[in-house]
Amino acid sequence: MSHKAVALKEEGNKYFQEGDYKEAESLYSLAIQKDPTNPKIFTNRAMARLKLQAWDTCIDDSIKAIELDRGNMKGYYYLAQAQLALNHPNEAFTSALTAYERCIETSDKSTTAVSNLVLQAKKQKWEARERERIRGRSELLRELEDGLMKRKKEELQSLKFKMLDFSEEAEEKADIELGCRKKIEELRSIFAVADPKNMQRREVPDYLIDNISFTVMHDPVVTKTGNSYDRATVMEHLKRSYTDPLTREPLNMEDLRPNLALKQACEEFLNENGWAVDW
């Protein structure tokens, strides 16, 4: 039974590599029927469903893969991507962070990609908090944004009544989402001009963020490969593994050098933006 499942999975992989994600999904489903205990088949189908933008079923497959193998990094990685797509940044951050921890434990080559996903989820978390903060400053802005979101929801629901194939529907959904997002950004820009102190969107530059703790660095050091980390977090990492967290190249404490220019930039930013301590 299991060898048939493996053969179907391999065939599905060929279709996936060719970009035929629908056929790949079908073959992975047949493989799961033959062997519902293999976590790798569930992660493969989750990957196909991610490409098909079938977020809910991707989440189902990812969770099943994790249930079968708690150390399944790909399960957490795909789960986080689907959760982000559904605008669930808190859940996505937790999933992505778990995937990152699995990468560090196993020196996985996907560490950089997973690290970027953690940062993306954290940014989305922050942006959600920022939206609520800015909305809370103006009742009028809140009402206008709610109106735009309601209209977007109605437009998305109306797509169900159109005779569209998968790609056409996906394209129209993307256009509706983008149109709504642009209108909201334009609306906030107008309000920000009227009240710049309270309505301006707050952001942390990527270069100030530590790629291990995903917080603003306080004492940045640079490695021989040019990557910068907060001294405390990279030293803690080196207790577990003598490798660069992102490149996986050999790294020792003696290789770390103070990044004085970046330290000054971090200090200046935190002095002017005290809120960033909680980012």
C-alpha positions in Angstrom: 0.0 0.0 0.0 2.7 2.5 1.0 4.9 1.9 -2.1 1.8 2.8 -4.3 1.4 6.0 -2.3 5.1 6.9 -2.8 4.8 6.3 -6.6 1.7 8.6 -6.7 3.5 11.2 -4.7 6.5 11.1 -7.1 4.2 11.4 -10.0 2.5 14.4 -8.3 5.9 16.0 -7.8 6.5 15.9 -11.6 3.3 17.7 -12.3 4.0 20.2 -9.6 7.4 21.0 -11.1 5.7 21.5 -14.4 3.3 24.0 -12.8 0.2 21.8 -13.1 -0.8 22.3 -9.4 -4.3 21.0 -9.9 -3.2 17.6 -11.2 -0.5 17.4 -8.6 -3.1 18.0 -5.9 -5.2 15.2 -7.3 -2.3 12.7 -7.3 -1.3 13.7 -3.8 -5.0 13.1 -2.7 -4.8 9.6 -4.3 -1.5 9.0 -2.5 -3.1 10.0 0.8 -5.9 7.5 0.2 -3.2 4.8 -0.1 -1.3 5.9 2.9 -2.9 8.4 5.3 -0.1 8.2 7.8 2.7 9.8 5.7 3.2 13.4 6.7 5.3 14.2 3.6 2.3 13.6 1.3 0.2 16.0 3.4 2.9 18.7 3.2 3.2 18.2 -0.6 -0.6 18.6 -1.0 -0.5 21.6 1.2 2.2 23.1 -1.0 0.1 22.5 -4.1 -3.0 24.0 -2.4 -0.8 27.0 -1.5 -0.1 27.5 -5.1 -3.8 27.2 -5.9 -4.6 29.8 -3.2 -6.8 27.2 -1.5 -5.9 28.6 1.9 -8.4 26.7 4.1 -7.6 23.3 2.8 -3.8 24.1 2.8 -4.2 24.9 6.5 -6.0 21.5 7.0 -3.2 19.6 5.3 -0.5 21.5 7.2 -2.1 20.8 10.6 -2.5 17.1 9.7 1.1 16.9 8.7 2.1 18.5 12.0 -0.1 16.0 13.9 1.7 13.1 12.2 5.1 14.7 12.7 5.6 17.4 15.3 9.0 18.2 13.9 7.6 18.9 10.4 9.2 22.2 9.5 7.4 22.4 6.1 4.0 21.9 7.8 4.5 25.0 10.0 6.0 26.9 7.0 3.0 26.3 4.7 0.6 26.8 7.6 2.0 30.3 8.3 1.8 31.3 4.6 -1.9 30.3 4.4 -2.7 32.0 7.7 -1.0 35.2 6.4 -3.0 35.0 3.2 -6.2 34.9 5.3 -5.1 37.9 7.4 -4.4 36.0 10.6 -1.0 37.5 11.5 -0.9 36.4 15.1 -1.4 32.7 14.2 1.0 33.1 11.2 3.7 34.6 13.4 3.5 31.7 15.9 3.6 29.1 13.1 6.4 30.8 11.2 8.5 31.2 14.4 8.0 27.4 15.1 9.2 26.7 11.5 12.2 29.0 12.1 13.1 27.1 15.4 12.9 23.8 13.5 15.3 25.2 10.9 17.8 26.3 13.5 17.7 22.9 15.2 18.3 21.0 12.0 20.5 23.6 10.1 17.9 23.6 7.4 18.8 25.3 4.1 15.4 27.1 4.2 16.4 29.2 7.2 16.6 32.5 5.2 13.2 32.0 3.5 11.6 31.1 6.8 13.3 34.0 8.6 11.8 36.4 6.0 8.4 34.8 6.6 8.6 35.4 10.4 9.5 39.1 9.7 6.6 39.4 7.2 4.2 37.9 9.8 5.5 40.2 12.5 5.1 43.2 10.2 1.5 42.2 9.5 0.9 41.9 13.2 2.3 45.4 13.7 0.3 46.8 10.8 -2.9 45.4 12.3 -2.1 47.1 15.6 -1.3 50.3 13.7 -4.6 50.2 11.8 -6.5 49.9 15.1 -4.5 52.7 16.7 -5.1 55.1 13.7 -8.7 54.1 13.4 -9.2 54.8 17.1 -8.0 58.4 16.6 -10.8 59.3 14.2 -14.4 58.1 14.3 -14.9 59.4 10.7 -11.9 57.4 9.4 -13.2 54.3 11.1 -16.6 54.7 9.5 -15.2 55.3 6.0 -12.8 52.3 6.3 -15.7 50.1 7.4 -17.7 51.2 4.4 -14.8 50.3 2.0 -14.4 46.9 3.7 -18.1 46.2 3.4 -18.1 47.1 -0.2 -15.1 44.9 -0.8 -16.9 42.0 0.9 -20.0 42.5 -1.3 -17.8 42.6 -4.5 -16.1 39.4 -3.5 -19.4 37.6 -2.8 -20.7 38.8 -6.2 -18.0 36.8 -7.9 -19.8 33.6 -7.0 -22.6 34.5 -9.4 -20.2 35.0 -12.3 -19.2 32.2 -14.7 -15.5 32.4 -14.1 -12.8 29.8 -14.3 -10.2 29.5 -11.5 -7.6 31.8 -12.9 -10.2 34.5 -13.9 -11.7 34.4 -10.4 -8.3 34.6 -8.7 -7.4 37.6 -10.9 -10.6 39.5 -10.1 -10.2 38.7 -6.4 -6.7 40.2 -6.4 -7.9 43.3 -8.3 -10.7 43.8 -5.7 -8.3 43.4 -2.8 -5.7 45.7 -4.3 -8.3 48.3 -5.1 -9.7 48.4 -1.6 -6.2 48.5 -0.1 -5.2 51.5 -2.3 -8.4 53.4 -1.3 -7.7 52.8 2.4 -4.1 53.9 2.0 -5.2 57.0 0.2 -7.8 57.7 2.9 -5.2 57.4 5.6 -2.8 59.6 3.8 -5.4 62.4 3.7 -6.1 62.0 7.4 -2.3 61.9 8.1 -1.9 65.3 6.4 -4.6 66.8 8.7 -3.2 65.3 11.9 0.4 64.2 11.2 1.4 63.6 14.8 -1.3 61.1 15.6 -2.3 59.7 12.2 1.1 59.0 10.7 1.8 55.3 10.1 4.8 54.0 12.2 7.3 51.6 10.8 10.6 50.0 11.8 13.3 49.9 9.0 14.3 46.3 8.2 18.0 46.9 8.7 17.4 47.7 12.4 15.8 44.3 13.0 17.6 41.3 14.4 17.0 38.2 12.3 17.0 35.9 15.4 14.8 37.6 17.9 13.0 39.8 15.2 13.2 42.8 17.5 15.1 46.1 17.1 18.8 45.5 17.9 20.4 47.1 20.9 24.0 46.0 20.5 24.5 44.9 16.9 27.6 42.8 15.8 28.6 41.9 12.3 29.8 38.5 11.1 32.6 37.8 8.5 29.8 37.2 5.9 28.4 40.7 6.5 25.2 39.7 8.4 24.4 41.7 11.5 22.7 40.4 14.7 22.1 41.6 18.2 25.0 40.4 20.3 22.9 38.8 23.0 20.8 36.7 20.6 23.6 35.5 18.4 25.7 34.5 21.4 22.8 32.5 22.7 22.4 30.9 19.2 26.2 30.0 19.2 25.7 28.0 22.4 23.6 25.6 20.3 25.2 25.8 16.9 28.6 27.2 15.7 27.0 28.4 12.4 25.6 31.7 11.0 21.8 31.6 11.6 21.1 32.6 8.0 23.9 31.3 5.8 24.7 28.2 7.9 28.4 28.9 7.4 30.8 28.2 10.3 30.7 31.0 12.9 32.5 31.4 16.3 32.2 34.2 18.9 35.7 35.4 17.9 34.3 36.2 14.4 31.9 38.8 15.8 32.8 42.5 15.5 30.8 45.5 16.8 28.8 47.2 14.2 29.2 50.7 15.5 27.4 52.6 12.7 24.4 50.3 13.0 24.4 50.6 16.8 24.3 54.4 16.5 21.4 54.1 13.9 19.5 51.9 16.3 20.0 54.2 19.3 18.9 57.3 17.3 15.8 55.5 16.0 14.8 54.3 19.5 15.4 57.7 21.1 13.0 59.3 18.6 10.6 56.4 18.5 10.1 54.9 21.9 7.2 52.8 20.8 9.6 50.7 18.7 10.8 48.9 21.9 7.5 47.0 21.8 7.6 46.2 18.1 
